[in-house]
Amino acid sequence: MVARMKVLLIEDDATMQATLARTLNRRGMQVVCWGEGQRALERWEACMPDVVLLDLSLPGLDGLEVLAHARAAGLTTPVMILTARGTIGDRVIGLNTGADDYLPKPFDLDELEARIRAMARRAAGSGPAAFAAPSNGFGGLRWEGDEGAIYHGDEALELTPRETALLRALLQRPGHAVTKERLFEAVFPGEHEVQFEAVEVVAYRLRKRLQPTEVQLVTLRGLGYLLKADS
């Protein structure tokens, strides 16, 4: 059985805590919640999560104090700060204190999931991920080899070569964010005269091609794109 990623959510807003826990549990993660700084730090040491989601505005120890104590104690768990305090100064302080990522509220849940999984992969050294999707199919799509067509059921998708290249690059990391830079290299290899924004045009067309399927192409602000299978 594949292990579920363990996420420690440190958030004092009960509604936000319940929403995030419910969403991430549905997406295959095991979520442990705590809403007070000192007790959350103790829980962090006790449960050894794979990822920590940390709000800054907490009773008792605030989020930055929790993070500073955790790093001083040798806890290396990847940390994403989730907060409405979205100024550049707050981000710099958080990252300098030891955070690995920063997502200001309000945020998109698909983007949150992608960033969590990206942090976990980086922490694992980009080795074989315990949470990886199957390598030859995703959300009703399947493909054969490196050059063959991509199928939805028994029907080959009608894609242009650039759309195919983009979809193949995304299918190498289904459910995970792929940067625009990597996608540009896959779709326009060696074409230095092409504008970087051209990848957005191909993504727009591919999104429309995928509408009859169970797979969505999701745009992630500041990250790139990911493929999401309808549940």
C-alpha positions in Angstrom: 0.0 0.0 0.0 1.3 3.5 -0.9 1.9 5.7 2.1 -0.2 8.8 2.5 1.7 12.0 2.9 1.3 13.4 6.4 0.6 17.1 6.6 0.6 19.1 9.8 -1.8 22.1 9.5 -1.1 24.8 12.1 -4.1 27.2 11.7 -6.2 28.8 14.4 -9.2 29.7 12.2 -11.6 26.8 12.7 -13.4 27.3 9.4 -10.2 27.4 7.4 -8.7 24.5 9.3 -11.8 22.3 8.6 -11.9 23.3 4.9 -8.2 22.6 4.3 -8.3 19.3 6.3 -11.3 18.0 4.4 -9.9 19.0 1.0 -6.4 17.6 1.5 -7.8 14.4 3.1 -9.9 13.9 0.0 -6.8 14.3 -2.2 -5.0 11.5 -0.5 -3.2 13.2 2.4 -3.3 12.5 6.1 -3.9 15.9 7.8 -3.2 16.6 11.5 -4.5 19.9 12.8 -3.5 22.2 15.6 -4.5 25.8 16.3 -2.1 27.0 19.1 1.5 27.8 18.7 3.3 26.0 21.6 1.1 22.9 21.4 1.5 22.8 17.6 5.3 22.8 18.0 5.1 19.9 20.4 2.8 18.1 18.0 5.3 18.7 15.2 8.1 17.0 17.1 5.8 14.1 18.1 4.2 13.2 14.7 7.1 14.0 12.3 5.0 15.2 9.3 6.1 15.2 5.7 5.0 18.9 5.2 3.9 21.7 7.6 1.4 24.3 6.6 1.8 27.2 9.0 -0.3 30.3 9.6 1.5 33.3 11.0 -1.2 34.7 13.3 -1.5 32.2 16.1 -2.3 32.5 19.8 0.6 31.9 22.1 3.7 31.5 20.0 3.0 33.1 16.6 3.9 31.4 13.3 7.4 32.9 13.0 8.2 31.9 16.5 7.0 28.4 16.0 9.1 28.2 12.9 12.2 29.6 14.5 11.9 27.2 17.5 11.4 24.3 15.1 14.5 25.1 13.1 16.5 25.7 16.2 15.5 22.2 17.5 16.7 20.6 14.2 13.3 20.0 12.7 13.9 20.1 8.9 10.3 19.4 7.7 9.4 21.5 4.7 7.2 24.5 5.7 4.7 26.5 3.7 3.5 29.7 5.3 -0.2 30.4 4.7 -1.2 33.9 5.8 -3.2 37.0 4.9 -0.1 39.0 5.7 1.1 39.1 2.2 3.7 42.0 2.1 7.1 41.5 0.7 8.6 42.1 4.1 6.6 39.4 5.7 7.6 36.9 3.0 11.3 37.8 3.4 11.1 37.4 7.1 9.3 34.1 6.8 11.8 32.7 4.2 14.8 33.9 6.2 13.4 32.2 9.3 13.4 28.9 7.5 10.2 28.6 5.5 10.4 26.8 2.2 7.4 28.4 0.4 4.8 31.1 1.0 1.2 31.3 -0.2 -0.9 34.4 0.6 -4.6 34.0 1.4 -6.9 33.7 -0.4 -5.4 30.9 -2.5 -6.5 28.3 -5.0 -6.7 24.8 -3.6 -5.2 23.2 -6.7 -2.2 25.5 -6.3 -1.9 24.6 -2.7 -1.9 20.9 -3.4 0.7 21.4 -6.2 3.0 23.4 -3.9 2.7 20.8 -1.1 3.7 18.0 -3.4 6.5 20.0 -4.9 7.9 20.6 -1.4 7.7 17.0 -0.5 9.5 15.9 -3.8 12.3 18.4 -3.1 12.6 17.2 0.5 12.9 13.6 -0.9 15.7 14.7 -3.2 13.7 14.3 -6.3 13.9 10.6 -6.1 11.1 8.1 -6.9 8.1 9.7 -5.2 6.0 7.6 -2.9 3.0 9.6 -4.1 3.7 9.3 -7.9 0.9 8.6 -10.4 1.0 5.7 -12.8 3.6 6.2 -15.6 1.5 5.1 -18.6 -2.0 6.6 -18.0 -3.8 9.4 -16.2 -7.4 10.4 -15.9 -8.6 8.2 -18.8 -5.7 9.3 -21.0 -3.0 6.8 -22.1 0.0 6.8 -24.3 2.4 4.4 -25.9 6.2 5.1 -26.1 7.7 8.5 -26.6 6.4 9.3 -30.1 3.0 7.7 -30.4 -0.5 9.2 -30.2 -2.2 10.0 -26.9 -5.5 8.3 -26.5 -8.7 9.0 -24.6 -10.3 5.6 -24.4 -9.9 4.0 -27.8 -9.8 7.4 -29.6 -6.6 9.1 -30.4 -6.7 12.8 -29.5 -6.5 15.2 -32.4 -3.6 17.4 -31.4 -1.1 19.5 -33.2 2.6 18.5 -32.7 3.0 21.4 -30.2 -0.1 20.5 -28.3 1.2 16.9 -28.1 4.6 18.0 -26.9 3.0 20.1 -24.2 0.6 17.3 -23.1 3.4 14.8 -23.0 5.5 17.1 -20.8 2.6 17.4 -18.4 1.9 13.7 -18.4 5.4 13.0 -17.2 4.3 14.7 -13.9 0.5 14.2 -13.7 -1.0 16.0 -10.8 2.2 18.0 -10.2 3.1 21.5 -11.3 5.4 21.8 -14.3 7.0 25.2 -14.8 6.5 27.3 -17.9 10.2 27.3 -18.5 10.3 23.5 -18.7 7.2 23.4 -20.9 8.6 26.0 -23.3 11.7 23.9 -23.7 9.6 20.8 -24.5 7.3 22.7 -27.0 9.8 25.0 -28.6 13.2 23.2 -28.3 16.0 25.4 -29.7 13.6 28.0 -31.1 15.1 31.1 -29.5 13.2 33.5 -31.7 9.8 32.4 -30.2 8.4 34.6 -27.5 8.2 32.9 -24.0 4.4 33.7 -23.8 3.8 31.4 -26.8 3.5 28.5 -24.4 0.4 30.1 -23.0 -1.2 30.1 -26.4 -0.5 26.4 -26.8 -1.8 25.7 -23.3 -5.0 27.6 -24.1 -5.6 25.5 -27.2 -4.8 22.3 -25.3 -7.2 23.1 -22.5 -10.0 23.3 -25.1 -8.9 19.9 -26.6 -9.1 18.3 -23.2 -12.7 19.5 -22.5 -14.3 16.2 -23.6 -12.0 14.2 -21.4 -11.8 13.7 -17.6 -8.6 15.7 -17.4 -8.3 19.4 -16.8 -5.3 21.7 -17.5 -5.0 24.0 -14.5 -3.0 27.2 -14.5 -1.0 27.8 -11.3 -0.1 31.4 -10.6 3.7 31.7 -10.4 4.3 28.0 -10.9 3.1 26.9 -14.3 0.6 24.2 -15.2 -0.6 20.9 -14.0 -3.0 18.1 -15.1 -5.9 17.3 -12.8 -8.2 14.3 -13.2 -11.8 14.8 -12.4 -12.9 12.8 -9.3 
